[in-house]
Amino acid sequence: MKASCTKLVLITCTLLLLLIVAQENRVAAAEQCNAMQLMPCEDAIMKGSTPSNECCTRLNQQQHCICQYMKNPEFKSFLNSPNAKMVASHCHCKPKC
C-alpha cells in the first residue's frame, strides 16, 4: 500500500511539473518578438488614421520588442515616422530604448 501511495504522489508531482513547464512555454511563446503582430497598426502608421483597439493591444504586447525592431534597418524608418510616434502615443506605448 505504501508503495502505491508513493507512486501516486510521484505521478502527481510529475504531472504538475509538466503542466508548469507547458504554461511557461506558452508564456515564453507569447512574449516572442514578431513584427507581423503589428500588422493591425499598418493603416494608422502609413495613413495617420486613429489606431484601432487591436493595434494598441498588439503594440503593447510587443512593446518589449520595439527597441529590437528599431535596430532593424527594414523597420527603423517605418517606426521612426511621425505617424508611428502618434500611434505609440495614442496607445500609451512608450518603449525605453
Biopython code that builds the backbone (N, CA, C, O; Angstrom):
import numpy as np
from Bio.PDB.StructureBuilder import StructureBuilder

atoms = [
    (1, "MET", "N", (0.822, -1.186, 0.000)),
    (1, "MET", "CA", (0.000, 0.000, 0.000)),
    (1, "MET", "C", (0.868, 1.252, 0.000)),
    (1, "MET", "O", (0.578, 2.209, -0.718)),
    (2, "LYS", "N", (1.938, 1.251, 0.805)),
    (2, "LYS", "CA", (2.816, 2.411, 0.887)),
    (2, "LYS", "C", (3.464, 2.680, -0.466)),
    (2, "LYS", "O", (3.602, 3.837, -0.863)),
    (3, "ALA", "N", (3.864, 1.628, -1.180)),
    (3, "ALA", "CA", (4.475, 1.789, -2.494)),
    (3, "ALA", "C", (3.474, 2.407, -3.475)),
    (3, "ALA", "O", (3.855, 3.227, -4.311)),
    (4, "SER", "N", (2.214, 2.025, -3.382)),
    (4, "SER", "CA", (1.192, 2.582, -4.267)),
    (4, "SER", "C", (1.001, 4.071, -4.018)),
    (4, "SER", "O", (0.848, 4.841, -4.967)),
    (5, "CYS", "N", (1.007, 4.485, -2.766)),
    (5, "CYS", "CA", (0.865, 5.898, -2.420)),
    (5, "CYS", "C", (2.075, 6.687, -2.923)),
    (5, "CYS", "O", (1.929, 7.792, -3.446)),
    (6, "THR", "N", (3.254, 6.120, -2.765)),
    (6, "THR", "CA", (4.471, 6.779, -3.229)),
    (6, "THR", "C", (4.433, 6.956, -4.742)),
    (6, "THR", "O", (4.788, 8.020, -5.248)),
    (7, "LYS", "N", (4.006, 5.928, -5.467)),
    (7, "LYS", "CA", (3.906, 6.023, -6.928)),
    (7, "LYS", "C", (2.871, 7.076, -7.328)),
    (7, "LYS", "O", (3.089, 7.844, -8.265)),
    (8, "LEU", "N", (1.758, 7.106, -6.620)),
    (8, "LEU", "CA", (0.721, 8.074, -6.924)),
    (8, "LEU", "C", (1.221, 9.502, -6.705)),
    (8, "LEU", "O", (0.957, 10.384, -7.522)),
    (9, "VAL", "N", (1.926, 9.727, -5.631)),
    (9, "VAL", "CA", (2.490, 11.048, -5.351)),
    (9, "VAL", "C", (3.517, 11.408, -6.421)),
    (9, "VAL", "O", (3.545, 12.544, -6.895)),
    (10, "LEU", "N", (4.343, 10.468, -6.795)),
    (10, "LEU", "CA", (5.360, 10.705, -7.823)),
    (10, "LEU", "C", (4.713, 11.041, -9.159)),
    (10, "LEU", "O", (5.146, 11.968, -9.843)),
    (11, "ILE", "N", (3.690, 10.303, -9.531)),
    (11, "ILE", "CA", (2.978, 10.567, -10.791)),
    (11, "ILE", "C", (2.307, 11.935, -10.740)),
    (11, "ILE", "O", (2.367, 12.695, -11.707)),
    (12, "THR", "N", (1.678, 12.246, -9.630)),
    (12, "THR", "CA", (1.019, 13.544, -9.483)),
    (12, "THR", "C", (2.022, 14.679, -9.583)),
    (12, "THR", "O", (1.769, 15.669, -10.270)),
    (13, "CYS", "N", (3.149, 14.551, -8.912)),
    (13, "CYS", "CA", (4.188, 15.583, -8.969)),
    (13, "CYS", "C", (4.741, 15.736, -10.384)),
    (13, "CYS", "O", (4.996, 16.852, -10.838)),
    (14, "THR", "N", (4.923, 14.632, -11.066)),
    (14, "THR", "CA", (5.417, 14.679, -12.447)),
    (14, "THR", "C", (4.420, 15.401, -13.343)),
    (14, "THR", "O", (4.814, 16.233, -14.160)),
    (15, "LEU", "N", (3.141, 15.095, -13.201)),
    (15, "LEU", "CA", (2.116, 15.761, -13.999)),
    (15, "LEU", "C", (2.060, 17.258, -13.698)),
    (15, "LEU", "O", (1.921, 18.072, -14.611)),
    (16, "LEU", "N", (2.165, 17.616, -12.436)),
    (16, "LEU", "CA", (2.170, 19.037, -12.076)),
    (16, "LEU", "C", (3.379, 19.749, -12.675)),
    (16, "LEU", "O", (3.257, 20.872, -13.164)),
    (17, "LEU", "N", (4.524, 19.114, -12.642)),
    (17, "LEU", "CA", (5.729, 19.693, -13.224)),
    (17, "LEU", "C", (5.563, 19.886, -14.725)),
    (17, "LEU", "O", (5.954, 20.921, -15.263)),
    (18, "LEU", "N", (4.990, 18.906, -15.400)),
    (18, "LEU", "CA", (4.746, 19.014, -16.838)),
    (18, "LEU", "C", (3.775, 20.161, -17.154)),
    (18, "LEU", "O", (3.963, 20.883, -18.133)),
    (19, "LEU", "N", (2.751, 20.322, -16.332)),
    (19, "LEU", "CA", (1.804, 21.417, -16.535)),
    (19, "LEU", "C", (2.472, 22.776, -16.338)),
    (19, "LEU", "O", (2.198, 23.716, -17.084)),
    (20, "ILE", "N", (3.333, 22.881, -15.351)),
    (20, "ILE", "CA", (4.060, 24.134, -15.103)),
    (20, "ILE", "C", (4.976, 24.459, -16.276)),
    (20, "ILE", "O", (5.021, 25.603, -16.728)),
    (21, "VAL", "N", (5.700, 23.474, -16.769)),
    (21, "VAL", "CA", (6.609, 23.684, -17.907)),
    (21, "VAL", "C", (5.808, 24.077, -19.147)),
    (21, "VAL", "O", (6.222, 24.966, -19.892)),
    (22, "ALA", "N", (4.676, 23.431, -19.376)),
    (22, "ALA", "CA", (3.839, 23.763, -20.535)),
    (22, "ALA", "C", (3.330, 25.193, -20.432)),
    (22, "ALA", "O", (3.298, 25.905, -21.436)),
    (23, "GLN", "N", (2.933, 25.627, -19.248)),
    (23, "GLN", "CA", (2.466, 27.002, -19.042)),
    (23, "GLN", "C", (3.596, 27.993, -19.291)),
    (23, "GLN", "O", (3.378, 29.028, -19.921)),
    (24, "GLU", "N", (4.791, 27.695, -18.809)),
    (24, "GLU", "CA", (5.933, 28.584, -19.026)),
    (24, "GLU", "C", (6.268, 28.686, -20.510)),
    (24, "GLU", "O", (6.641, 29.757, -20.988)),
    (25, "ASN", "N", (6.138, 27.591, -21.235)),
    (25, "ASN", "CA", (6.400, 27.612, -22.677)),
    (25, "ASN", "C", (5.370, 28.476, -23.401)),
    (25, "ASN", "O", (5.715, 29.188, -24.344)),
    (26, "ARG", "N", (4.109, 28.418, -22.971)),
    (26, "ARG", "CA", (3.082, 29.257, -23.589)),
    (26, "ARG", "C", (3.360, 30.725, -23.324)),
    (26, "ARG", "O", (3.191, 31.551, -24.221)),
    (27, "VAL", "N", (3.781, 31.069, -22.117)),
    (27, "VAL", "CA", (4.104, 32.454, -21.781)),
    (27, "VAL", "C", (5.302, 32.912, -22.599)),
    (27, "VAL", "O", (5.290, 34.019, -23.137)),
    (28, "ALA", "N", (6.336, 32.086, -22.702)),
    (28, "ALA", "CA", (7.519, 32.446, -23.481)),
    (28, "ALA", "C", (7.157, 32.643, -24.945)),
    (28, "ALA", "O", (7.671, 33.559, -25.587)),
    (29, "ALA", "N", (6.291, 31.809, -25.481)),
    (29, "ALA", "CA", (5.872, 31.950, -26.875)),
    (29, "ALA", "C", (5.112, 33.253, -27.086)),
    (29, "ALA", "O", (5.268, 33.906, -28.117)),
    (30, "ALA", "N", (4.295, 33.628, -26.116)),
    (30, "ALA", "CA", (3.533, 34.867, -26.219)),
    (30, "ALA", "C", (4.443, 36.087, -26.168)),
    (30, "ALA", "O", (4.104, 37.136, -26.715)),
    (31, "GLU", "N", (5.587, 35.959, -25.520)),
    (31, "GLU", "CA", (6.498, 37.078, -25.374)),
    (31, "GLU", "C", (7.497, 37.199, -26.520)),
    (31, "GLU", "O", (8.284, 38.145, -26.545)),
    (32, "GLN", "N", (7.485, 36.274, -27.458)),
    (32, "GLN", "CA", (8.423, 36.323, -28.562)),
    (32, "GLN", "C", (8.137, 37.522, -29.443)),
    (32, "GLN", "O", (6.990, 37.939, -29.606)),
    (33, "CYS", "N", (9.188, 38.060, -29.999)),
    (33, "CYS", "CA", (9.060, 39.207, -30.882)),
    (33, "CYS", "C", (8.690, 38.739, -32.281)),
    (33, "CYS", "O", (9.347, 37.876, -32.863)),
    (34, "ASN", "N", (7.629, 39.326, -32.801)),
    (34, "ASN", "CA", (7.163, 39.006, -34.140)),
    (34, "ASN", "C", (6.556, 40.284, -34.714)),
    (34, "ASN", "O", (5.435, 40.657, -34.371)),
    (35, "ALA", "N", (7.301, 40.944, -35.585)),
    (35, "ALA", "CA", (6.853, 42.218, -36.148)),
    (35, "ALA", "C", (5.529, 42.089, -36.889)),
    (35, "ALA", "O", (4.791, 43.067, -37.005)),
    (36, "MET", "N", (5.220, 40.913, -37.385)),
    (36, "MET", "CA", (3.955, 40.712, -38.093)),
    (36, "MET", "C", (2.756, 40.909, -37.161)),
    (36, "MET", "O", (1.642, 41.148, -37.627)),
    (37, "GLN", "N", (2.980, 40.809, -35.862)),
    (37, "GLN", "CA", (1.911, 41.042, -34.897)),
    (37, "GLN", "C", (1.438, 42.496, -34.924)),
    (37, "GLN", "O", (0.367, 42.815, -34.408)),
    (38, "LEU", "N", (2.241, 43.377, -35.529)),
    (38, "LEU", "CA", (1.890, 44.794, -35.579)),
    (38, "LEU", "C", (1.108, 45.173, -36.836)),
    (38, "LEU", "O", (0.832, 46.353, -37.054)),
    (39, "MET", "N", (0.750, 44.203, -37.658)),
    (39, "MET", "CA", (0.011, 44.491, -38.890)),
    (39, "MET", "C", (-1.291, 45.258, -38.652)),
    (39, "MET", "O", (-1.658, 46.060, -39.511)),
    (40, "PRO", "N", (-2.012, 45.067, -37.548)),
    (40, "PRO", "CA", (-3.219, 45.866, -37.331)),
    (40, "PRO", "C", (-2.921, 47.373, -37.215)),
    (40, "PRO", "O", (-3.838, 48.192, -37.280)),
    (41, "CYS", "N", (-1.665, 47.729, -37.048)),
    (41, "CYS", "CA", (-1.277, 49.143, -36.939)),
    (41, "CYS", "C", (-0.861, 49.740, -38.280)),
    (41, "CYS", "O", (-0.578, 50.934, -38.366)),
    (42, "GLU", "N", (-0.823, 48.925, -39.314)),
    (42, "GLU", "CA", (-0.294, 49.377, -40.602)),
    (42, "GLU", "C", (-1.017, 50.614, -41.134)),
    (42, "GLU", "O", (-0.365, 51.587, -41.512)),
    (43, "ASP", "N", (-2.343, 50.595, -41.168)),
    (43, "ASP", "CA", (-3.076, 51.753, -41.693)),
    (43, "ASP", "C", (-2.809, 53.006, -40.872)),
    (43, "ASP", "O", (-2.606, 54.089, -41.420)),
    (44, "ALA", "N", (-2.813, 52.851, -39.573)),
    (44, "ALA", "CA", (-2.576, 54.011, -38.715)),
    (44, "ALA", "C", (-1.178, 54.592, -38.941)),
    (44, "ALA", "O", (-1.009, 55.811, -38.965)),
    (45, "ILE", "N", (-0.200, 53.740, -39.102)),
    (45, "ILE", "CA", (1.170, 54.217, -39.300)),
    (45, "ILE", "C", (1.358, 54.758, -40.715)),
    (45, "ILE", "O", (2.012, 55.784, -40.902)),
    (46, "MET", "N", (0.801, 54.087, -41.700)),
    (46, "MET", "CA", (1.002, 54.503, -43.087)),
    (46, "MET", "C", (0.140, 55.715, -43.461)),
    (46, "MET", "O", (0.580, 56.574, -44.225)),
    (47, "LYS", "N", (-1.077, 55.788, -42.930)),
    (47, "LYS", "CA", (-2.021, 56.831, -43.340)),
    (47, "LYS", "C", (-2.310, 57.876, -42.270)),
    (47, "LYS", "O", (-2.955, 58.888, -42.544)),
    (48, "GLY", "N", (-1.835, 57.631, -41.055)),
    (48, "GLY", "CA", (-2.085, 58.588, -39.981)),
    (48, "GLY", "C", (-3.473, 58.491, -39.384)),
    (48, "GLY", "O", (-3.914, 59.404, -38.686)),
    (49, "SER", "N", (-4.169, 57.394, -39.649)),
    (49, "SER", "CA", (-5.512, 57.223, -39.086)),
    (49, "SER", "C", (-5.418, 56.838, -37.610)),
    (49, "SER", "O", (-4.355, 56.452, -37.125)),
    (50, "THR", "N", (-6.527, 56.947, -36.916)),
    (50, "THR", "CA", (-6.572, 56.584, -35.499)),
    (50, "THR", "C", (-6.361, 55.084, -35.363)),
    (50, "THR", "O", (-7.031, 54.298, -36.033)),
    (51, "PRO", "N", (-5.429, 54.680, -34.497)),
    (51, "PRO", "CA", (-5.185, 53.241, -34.341)),
    (51, "PRO", "C", (-6.376, 52.527, -33.697)),
    (51, "PRO", "O", (-7.054, 53.068, -32.823)),
    (52, "SER", "N", (-6.600, 51.313, -34.151)),
    (52, "SER", "CA", (-7.690, 50.501, -33.608)),
    (52, "SER", "C", (-7.309, 49.960, -32.228)),
    (52, "SER", "O", (-6.150, 50.015, -31.816)),
    (53, "ASN", "N", (-8.300, 49.445, -31.540)),
    (53, "ASN", "CA", (-8.035, 48.807, -30.243)),
    (53, "ASN", "C", (-7.098, 47.617, -30.423)),
    (53, "ASN", "O", (-6.213, 47.383, -29.600)),
    (54, "GLU", "N", (-7.301, 46.864, -31.515)),
    (54, "GLU", "CA", (-6.440, 45.706, -31.772)),
    (54, "GLU", "C", (-4.996, 46.153, -31.988)),
    (54, "GLU", "O", (-4.060, 45.507, -31.517)),
    (55, "CYS", "N", (-4.825, 47.256, -32.701)),
    (55, "CYS", "CA", (-3.482, 47.795, -32.915)),
    (55, "CYS", "C", (-2.829, 48.100, -31.570)),
    (55, "CYS", "O", (-1.696, 47.687, -31.319)),
    (56, "CYS", "N", (-3.525, 48.807, -30.724)),
    (56, "CYS", "CA", (-2.963, 49.178, -29.412)),
    (56, "CYS", "C", (-2.653, 47.945, -28.565)),
    (56, "CYS", "O", (-1.619, 47.880, -27.900)),
    (57, "THR", "N", (-3.553, 46.980, -28.600)),
    (57, "THR", "CA", (-3.312, 45.749, -27.834)),
    (57, "THR", "C", (-2.048, 45.058, -28.316)),
    (57, "THR", "O", (-1.190, 44.689, -27.514)),
    (58, "ARG", "N", (-1.935, 44.886, -29.617)),
    (58, "ARG", "CA", (-0.764, 44.218, -30.183)),
    (58, "ARG", "C", (0.510, 45.015, -29.932)),
    (58, "ARG", "O", (1.554, 44.449, -29.608)),
    (59, "LEU", "N", (0.416, 46.336, -30.085)),
    (59, "LEU", "CA", (1.589, 47.180, -29.861)),
    (59, "LEU", "C", (2.080, 47.048, -28.429)),
    (59, "LEU", "O", (3.284, 46.958, -28.190)),
    (60, "ASN", "N", (1.168, 47.037, -27.487)),
    (60, "ASN", "CA", (1.569, 46.890, -26.084)),
    (60, "ASN", "C", (2.071, 45.488, -25.776)),
    (60, "ASN", "O", (2.938, 45.323, -24.919)),
    (61, "GLN", "N", (1.545, 44.477, -26.455)),
    (61, "GLN", "CA", (2.059, 43.118, -26.279)),
    (61, "GLN", "C", (3.481, 43.000, -26.814)),
    (61, "GLN", "O", (4.281, 42.228, -26.286)),
    (62, "GLN", "N", (3.795, 43.751, -27.847)),
    (62, "GLN", "CA", (5.113, 43.706, -28.480)),
    (62, "GLN", "C", (6.031, 44.833, -27.989)),
    (62, "GLN", "O", (7.127, 45.008, -28.522)),
    (63, "GLN", "N", (5.606, 45.581, -27.003)),
    (63, "GLN", "CA", (6.370, 46.736, -26.528)),
    (63, "GLN", "C", (7.814, 46.375, -26.177)),
    (63, "GLN", "O", (8.733, 47.148, -26.445)),
    (64, "HIS", "N", (8.006, 45.216, -25.587)),
    (64, "HIS", "CA", (9.350, 44.802, -25.196)),
    (64, "HIS", "C", (10.238, 44.523, -26.411)),
    (64, "HIS", "O", (11.446, 44.337, -26.268)),
    (65, "CYS", "N", (9.643, 44.493, -27.600)),
    (65, "CYS", "CA", (10.379, 44.198, -28.837)),
    (65, "CYS", "C", (10.682, 45.444, -29.663)),
    (65, "CYS", "O", (11.504, 45.389, -30.578)),
    (66, "ILE", "N", (10.043, 46.552, -29.359)),
    (66, "ILE", "CA", (10.155, 47.750, -30.196)),
    (66, "ILE", "C", (11.610, 48.185, -30.366)),
    (66, "ILE", "O", (12.018, 48.529, -31.476)),
    (67, "CYS", "N", (12.385, 48.176, -29.311)),
    (67, "CYS", "CA", (13.792, 48.587, -29.414)),
    (67, "CYS", "C", (14.559, 47.658, -30.359)),
    (67, "CYS", "O", (15.416, 48.102, -31.123)),
    (68, "GLN", "N", (14.247, 46.399, -30.297)),
    (68, "GLN", "CA", (14.869, 45.420, -31.203)),
    (68, "GLN", "C", (14.463, 45.722, -32.646)),
    (68, "GLN", "O", (15.298, 45.668, -33.549)),
    (69, "TYR", "N", (13.190, 46.037, -32.864)),
    (69, "TYR", "CA", (12.724, 46.366, -34.205)),
    (69, "TYR", "C", (13.406, 47.631, -34.724)),
    (69, "TYR", "O", (13.714, 47.734, -35.911)),
    (70, "MET", "N", (13.640, 48.592, -33.827)),
    (70, "MET", "CA", (14.262, 49.859, -34.222)),
    (70, "MET", "C", (15.687, 49.655, -34.733)),
    (70, "MET", "O", (16.181, 50.457, -35.526)),
    (71, "LYS", "N", (16.335, 48.612, -34.295)),
    (71, "LYS", "CA", (17.700, 48.314, -34.744)),
    (71, "LYS", "C", (17.719, 47.666, -36.123)),
    (71, "LYS", "O", (18.763, 47.608, -36.773)),
    (72, "ASN", "N", (16.573, 47.184, -36.563)),
    (72, "ASN", "CA", (16.471, 46.518, -37.855)),
    (72, "ASN", "C", (16.248, 47.579, -38.937)),
    (72, "ASN", "O", (15.244, 48.289, -38.897)),
    (73, "PRO", "N", (17.164, 47.698, -39.900)),
    (73, "PRO", "CA", (17.016, 48.725, -40.938)),
    (73, "PRO", "C", (15.694, 48.639, -41.707)),
    (73, "PRO", "O", (15.199, 49.654, -42.198)),
    (74, "GLU", "N", (15.124, 47.448, -41.814)),
    (74, "GLU", "CA", (13.849, 47.292, -42.520)),
    (74, "GLU", "C", (12.687, 47.959, -41.786)),
    (74, "GLU", "O", (11.722, 48.386, -42.420)),
    (75, "PHE", "N", (12.768, 48.053, -40.475)),
    (75, "PHE", "CA", (11.682, 48.606, -39.678)),
    (75, "PHE", "C", (11.967, 50.008, -39.161)),
    (75, "PHE", "O", (11.038, 50.752, -38.846)),
    (76, "LYS", "N", (13.235, 50.375, -39.070)),
    (76, "LYS", "CA", (13.627, 51.615, -38.394)),
    (76, "LYS", "C", (12.905, 52.842, -38.949)),
    (76, "LYS", "O", (12.313, 53.598, -38.179)),
    (77, "SER", "N", (12.941, 53.057, -40.262)),
    (77, "SER", "CA", (12.307, 54.254, -40.817)),
    (77, "SER", "C", (10.787, 54.199, -40.635)),
    (77, "SER", "O", (10.142, 55.228, -40.433)),
    (78, "PHE", "N", (10.239, 53.021, -40.708)),
    (78, "PHE", "CA", (8.805, 52.809, -40.512)),
    (78, "PHE", "C", (8.409, 53.202, -39.091)),
    (78, "PHE", "O", (7.395, 53.869, -38.889)),
    (79, "LEU", "N", (9.211, 52.786, -38.105)),
    (79, "LEU", "CA", (8.887, 53.035, -36.699)),
    (79, "LEU", "C", (9.304, 54.417, -36.216)),
    (79, "LEU", "O", (8.846, 54.869, -35.167)),
    (80, "ASN", "N", (10.168, 55.094, -36.969)),
    (80, "ASN", "CA", (10.585, 56.448, -36.604)),
    (80, "ASN", "C", (9.707, 57.517, -37.235)),
    (80, "ASN", "O", (9.933, 58.706, -37.008)),
    (81, "SER", "N", (8.723, 57.129, -38.013)),
    (81, "SER", "CA", (7.880, 58.101, -38.704)),
    (81, "SER", "C", (6.994, 58.844, -37.702)),
    (81, "SER", "O", (6.701, 58.334, -36.621)),
    (82, "PRO", "N", (6.570, 60.061, -38.077)),
    (82, "PRO", "CA", (5.659, 60.813, -37.199)),
    (82, "PRO", "C", (4.366, 60.047, -36.897)),
    (82, "PRO", "O", (3.849, 60.115, -35.782)),
    (83, "ASN", "N", (3.848, 59.322, -37.889)),
    (83, "ASN", "CA", (2.615, 58.559, -37.654)),
    (83, "ASN", "C", (2.838, 57.437, -36.647)),
    (83, "ASN", "O", (1.974, 57.175, -35.810)),
    (84, "ALA", "N", (3.991, 56.773, -36.721)),
    (84, "ALA", "CA", (4.293, 55.703, -35.767)),
    (84, "ALA", "C", (4.387, 56.276, -34.347)),
    (84, "ALA", "O", (3.939, 55.657, -33.382)),
    (85, "LYS", "N", (4.965, 57.448, -34.246)),
    (85, "LYS", "CA", (5.064, 58.085, -32.923)),
    (85, "LYS", "C", (3.680, 58.474, -32.407)),
    (85, "LYS", "O", (3.410, 58.388, -31.209)),
    (86, "MET", "N", (2.803, 58.905, -33.323)),
    (86, "MET", "CA", (1.421, 59.226, -32.945)),
    (86, "MET", "C", (0.701, 57.970, -32.461)),
    (86, "MET", "O", (-0.025, 58.011, -31.468)),
    (87, "VAL", "N", (0.902, 56.859, -33.161)),
    (87, "VAL", "CA", (0.272, 55.595, -32.770)),
    (87, "VAL", "C", (0.769, 55.171, -31.386)),
    (87, "VAL", "O", (-0.022, 54.781, -30.528)),
    (88, "ALA", "N", (2.071, 55.249, -31.180)),
    (88, "ALA", "CA", (2.640, 54.872, -29.881)),
    (88, "ALA", "C", (2.069, 55.742, -28.762)),
    (88, "ALA", "O", (1.743, 55.246, -27.683)),
    (89, "SER", "N", (1.952, 57.036, -29.030)),
    (89, "SER", "CA", (1.399, 57.948, -28.024)),
    (89, "SER", "C", (-0.073, 57.630, -27.765)),
    (89, "SER", "O", (-0.499, 57.547, -26.613)),
    (90, "HIS", "N", (-0.840, 57.454, -28.822)),
    (90, "HIS", "CA", (-2.273, 57.139, -28.684)),
    (90, "HIS", "C", (-2.474, 55.840, -27.895)),
    (90, "HIS", "O", (-3.400, 55.731, -27.091)),
    (91, "CYS", "N", (-1.605, 54.866, -28.130)),
    (91, "CYS", "CA", (-1.736, 53.554, -27.472)),
    (91, "CYS", "C", (-1.024, 53.478, -26.127)),
    (91, "CYS", "O", (-0.999, 52.425, -25.490)),
    (92, "HIS", "N", (-0.449, 54.592, -25.700)),
    (92, "HIS", "CA", (0.283, 54.639, -24.423)),
    (92, "HIS", "C", (1.397, 53.613, -24.373)),
    (92, "HIS", "O", (1.604, 52.944, -23.360)),
    (93, "CYS", "N", (2.106, 53.500, -25.472)),
    (93, "CYS", "CA", (3.232, 52.564, -25.595)),
    (93, "CYS", "C", (4.497, 53.394, -25.643)),
    (93, "CYS", "O", (4.762, 54.084, -26.627)),
    (94, "LYS", "N", (5.275, 53.326, -24.580)),
    (94, "LYS", "CA", (6.498, 54.109, -24.507)),
    (94, "LYS", "C", (7.682, 53.193, -24.212)),
    (94, "LYS", "O", (8.084, 53.031, -23.060)),
    (95, "PRO", "N", (8.230, 52.600, -25.267)),
    (95, "PRO", "CA", (9.388, 51.717, -25.041)),
    (95, "PRO", "C", (10.593, 52.515, -24.553)),
    (95, "PRO", "O", (10.773, 53.675, -24.923)),
    (96, "LYS", "N", (11.392, 51.899, -23.743)),
    (96, "LYS", "CA", (12.591, 52.550, -23.202)),
    (96, "LYS", "C", (13.812, 51.975, -23.896)),
    (96, "LYS", "O", (14.367, 50.958, -23.479)),
    (97, "CYS", "N", (14.218, 52.646, -24.961)),
    (97, "CYS", "CA", (15.381, 52.184, -25.725)),
    (97, "CYS", "C", (16.627, 52.932, -25.282)),
    (97, "CYS", "O", (17.714, 52.686, -25.806)),
]
sb = StructureBuilder()
sb.init_structure("model")
sb.init_model(0)
sb.init_chain("A")
sb.init_seg("    ")
for serial, (resi, resn, name, xyz) in enumerate(atoms, 1):
    if name == "N":
        sb.init_residue(resn, " ", resi, " ")
    sb.init_atom(name, np.array(xyz, "f"), 0.0, 1.0, " ", f" {name:<3s}", serial, name[0])
structure = sb.get_structure()
